[in-house]
Amino acid sequence: MVQLRKNLELKHVAKYFKNIIYADNAVVVVNKPSGLICQSNNNPGLVNSIRYYMKFSFSREVEDLKTGLEDLPYQLHRLDKLTTGALLLATNARHAKMLAKQFHDHEIRKSYLAIVRGGRQSFEGVKSGTVDARLSQEDGRVRVDDADGSLALTGWELLGSSETVPLSLLRLTLLTGHKHQLRIHLAEGLRCPVLGDTLYSRSPPTPEILALVPSNISIERPRLSKGGGTEGSQSKELQTRTALEERIFLHSAHISMTSLFYRLSNAYLLPQRYQQRGSRHKKVTLGIAAPVPPDFLAVCIAAGLKHAIPPSFLSGAMEIDGSSIPLSEEIEGFGGKWFGEIETSQKE
């Protein structure tokens, strides 16, 4: 019975295996889909199921990659349920400790893409800046609190604005880590809430914006019937909405961390351009870009914003010290390999 339950669990999460986009001896990067709940290591949840799946299936299915999974992969940070993109896991306790220190020391860098409700006029000719509104939390909701709030810093860059609807594409740099920081900073600091954020937006999307969103997705706040919204008295709007997929158009597009290339014998096991003499190991910055999901891309195409998406966020990318590595290559220094889809042009 236990084995049957385990097999059913692995089958349930097997579809998420395709969301693993990168792995090496120390880390695994998952391109998290919307709706996946990031629980902590000690709580039950779908992320834990994925971790079990990776433990028992990942190393067997990819025999040429020696991930050294000594234990369940360790979750190092969280993404909101409806946020997509790069989610970092460590392959064992030793690497988890090293990466946790990098998070604590702000050495791990994360950048996001956001489709926001606001056109070019919302930015008054300013192309970039920093939001520094201090934040506090009460009853699960975050608010701007300049008097007693914690320091929160978000860097932003305008990548493009639609010519037809009041939507823009921003690249965001998370300089501190506060719950819902990006969402509240965009809604309250820039007055341009993330498309689909019904918690912090002050008004519903306009019909012209709604028309661009795929029909299976809901980005509106539910509207209850005059009877108070109890079961059996829900409005048709709410009944329709609950049948659709909720979505917020915020994507964790890039994550970078410090990694080590180890020397065996007299040579480093990495491409010649990264070799270094005179030390046992070399510290480098590893960067992974997670491709935007199809619905995110669909809205950008409909709004005329596809050209504003950096190419690496369309196809995915591996980088060493900022230099791109072909996705078809293996980073031999620590067994790094891309597991996401690879465009035909990159395979050749």
N, C-alpha and C positions, 0 to 999 in steps of 0.2 A: 504493500500500500504506500509506503514512504517513497519507494522508487517510482511508482506510478504518479504520485503527486509531483515529484521532482521532474519527471518527463513532461507532464502537462505544463508545469511552470516554464520549463525551457522552451517548449513549443509556443507558449503564449508570448514570450519576449523575443523569439527568434527573428521576428520581422524587424526588430530594432538593430540586429547585427549590421545591417546595411548602413546604419547611422554612425558606425565607427569609421572615422576618416583617416586617423593616423595612430600609429603605435610604435613604441621602441622599448628598450629594456627597462625604462623608468616610468613612462607615462602612456596613457591612452587618451585620445581626444575623441569625444563623441559629438556629432553635429545634432544636438538635442532637438527633437521635434516639439511643436507646440502641444500642450496638454500633458506632457510628462512631468510628474511631480518630483522635485529634488528633495528627498528626505535625507536626514542625517544618517550616519553609519549605524546608529543604534535603533532606528525606527524602521518599521515595515514600510514597503512602498515599491513602486515599479522600478525605481532606480536600483534598489537592492536586488530585485529580480534580474535586472540586466547585469549586475555585478556577479551574481551567481552564474548566469549564462556565460559570461566572459571567463569565469574561473574554470568551468567544466568543459566549455566548448571552444573558446577562442584559441587557445594554444594548440588544440588538436587540429582545428580547421586550417590554421596557418602555421604549418610545421616548420617553414623556413625562417620564421621569426621567433627568436628565443626570448620571449618576454619575461621569463623567470617569475611567473605568478606564484609566489610563495603563499599567498593568502588571497582573500577576496580583494579585488582592486579597491583602493581607498578613495572616497569622494572628498575633494578638497575645497569645493566652494559650491554655491547654489546659483541657479537661474530661476526666475519666476516661472510659474506653471505655463503661462502663455508666451513666454520669451523663448526664442529659438537660438541655436548656435553653439559655439565651442564650449564644451563642458569638459574639464580636465579631471582625470583620475590617475592615481599613482598605482603602480603594479605591486608594491610591497610596502611594509612599514618604514623601512629605511628611507626610501625615496619620498614617501609621504611626509616624513619629518623634515627632510630637506626642502621640499616644496612648500610646506606649511610655513617654514621660516621665510622663504621668499615672499609669500603672501603677506606675512607680518611686516616685513621690511619694505614692502611696496616695490619689490623687484620684478614681480610678475605684472605685466602690462596687459590690459584688456581694452579693446575698442569695439564699438558697436555701430551698426547702421540703424537709423530710425526714419520711418516715414512719418512726418509730422503735419498737423493741420495748421497750415500757415504758408502763404505764398511769399514771393519775393518782397512784397511791401512790408511783411512782418519783420524783416531784418534790416530795413532802412539802410541798405547799402553796406552793412557790416557783414563780412564773410566768415569771421571766426571770433572766438572769445572764450571766456570762462565764467561759469555760474558758480557763485560762492555762497549761496544762501544756506544758513545753518539749519539743521533738521532735528526734530524730535519725534518721538513715536508715542501714540496713546491709543489703546484699544485696537491695535493692529493697523492703524492708519497713520501715515507719516504726514507731518505738516512743517511748514517753514516756521522756525522759532529763532529769531535773531538774538533774543535775550539769553535763553538757556539751552539752545540746541547744540548738537555736536557739529564740528567742522565737516563740511561736505563740499568737494570741489569736482566740477565736471567741465572738461574742455569740449568745445564743440566747433565744428567746421561745416559751413554750408557747401554741399556738393552740387546742388542744383535745385531749381524751382520749376514747377509745372507752368506751362504757358496757358493751360486751359482750366485748371481747377486750383483751389488754394491748398496745395500740397507741396512739401519740400522734402528733400533727402538730406539728412545730416549724418556726419561721422562724429561719434562721441568718444571721448577718452575718459575712462573712469579713474580719477585721481585719488579718490577715497572710496571706501566701501560701506555705504549705508543702505538699509532696506529701502527699496523703491526710489533710490536716489535719482536715477536718470529720469524716471517718470515724473516725479514731483518737480525736479529742476526744469524740465521742459514745459510742464504745465504752468508752474508758478513763476519761474525765473524768466523764461523766454516767451511765455504766453502762447506756446505752440505745443499742445499736448500730442502724445504719440497717437497715431491713428489706431482706434480700437480700445484705447484706455478709457473705460467708462467710470473708473474710480476717481480720477483726478481732473477729468475734463469738465468744463462748466456748461457746455452746450452740446446738443447732438450734432452729428455730421450732417452736412447739407445733402440734399438729394443728388446733386451732381457728383459728390464724393461717393455716396452709397452706390451709385451706378457703376463705379469702377471696380468694386469689390466682388470677387467671385460669389456666385449665388448660394454656395453651401456654407458661407461664412457670415457670422453676425458680429457687427461692431457697434451695435446700439445698446444703450442701457434698457433693461426690460421695463415695460410699461404695464402696470397692474390695472385691473378693472376698478371701477368706482366702489365695488363691494369690499375693497381692502386687500384683494389679491390672495384670499384663502383658496385652498385646494377646491376645485370645482367651480370657482368663480374667476379664474384667470381669463384675461383678455385674449383674443385671437393673436394679438401681437406677441404676447409673452409665450403662448403655446407654440407659435411659429419659431420664435427665437430659441427656445430651449431645444428644438429639434435640430438646430444648426450648430456648427462649430464656432465657439467663441475664439477670438483672435486679437492679438495686439501685435502691431508691426514694428517690433523691436528685436534686433538680431545681434547676437554676440558674434561679431565677424572675425575677430583676430585675437589671439592670445600668444604671448611670448614669455619665455622663461629662460633661466640659465641652466645649461647642460654641460656635461663633461665628455670629452673624447679621451679615451684611454689608449695609451701606447702599448703595443705588444712588440717585443723584440726591438728592432731599430726603426720602426716606421709606425706612423699613425694609420689606423684603419679608417681613413676618410679620404675624400678626393684631394688631389695634390694641392689645389689652391688653398686648402685649409691647414696644410701641414705646418708644424712649428717644431723647431729643435730646442734642445736644452732643458726640457722639463718633462715630467712623467705624464702630465695631462694638460689639456688646454681647455679653458673655460670659454664657452661660446653662448650666444643668444639664439635659441631656437624659436622660430615663429611659425604658427599654424593659422591659416585662414580658412574659415568654414564657409562654403557656398551658401548663398541666400536660398531659402526654400521656394518652391514653385509659386505659391500664392503671393509671396512678397514680390517676386519678380513680375508676376502678372499685373499687380497694381502699378508697379513702376512703369511697365510697358504701356499700360492704359493711360497713365498720366504723363507720358513722354519723358520719363526720368531714367530709362534704362541706360542711356549714355553716361549718366552721372555715377553709376555704380562702378567702383574700381574693378578692373578685370580680374584681380585675384579673388574678389568676393563673388564673382560669377562662377569661376571654375574651381576655386580652392587653391591653396599654395602651401609649400614648405619653404622656409627660409633659414639660412644660417648667417648671423650677423648682418641681416638685411638683404643678403644676396639670395636670389631665387634658386631653388633646386628643382630640376624637372621632376614632375610627379611620378614619372616612370622609373626614376632612380631609387636605389636604396642608400640611405645615409649609413655607410658601413661602420662608422666610428662607434655607434651605439645601436645599430640595428634598426634605424628609423625607416619606416615604410608608409607610403600613402595607400589607404584602403578605400577611399572614395572613388567615384567615377572619374575617369580620365578622358578628356576630349581626344578625338582622333589625331588632331594636329600635334598634341603633346606626346602621343605615343610614338610618333614617327621620328 
